[in-house]
Amino acid sequence: MDEAIQQSGEWFIKGKDITSVSIGVYSRGEVFTHHFGELDEGQGNRPTDDTMYEIASVTKTMTGYLAARAVREGK
């Protein structure tokens, strides 16, 4: 899981408009969290578990889907 997250995070921040990303995965009772890039380009301020990101339109759709799925699964 760690390797998959590492590859995805590195690929994601290669975009010109993306300077940082945090990826969290919950799988089989384990939590995997990794942070990539810098919050402000060139400043060396890396994201952490306490970093707050703005929620964009796409994440609203994903959050709604995940919440509905969890309800259907009785979680």
Buried (B, 14 or more C-beta within 10 A) or exposed (E): EEEEBBEBBEEBBEEEEEBBBBBEBEEEEEEBEBBBBBBEEEEEEEBEEEEEEEEEEEEEEEEEEEEEEEEEEEE
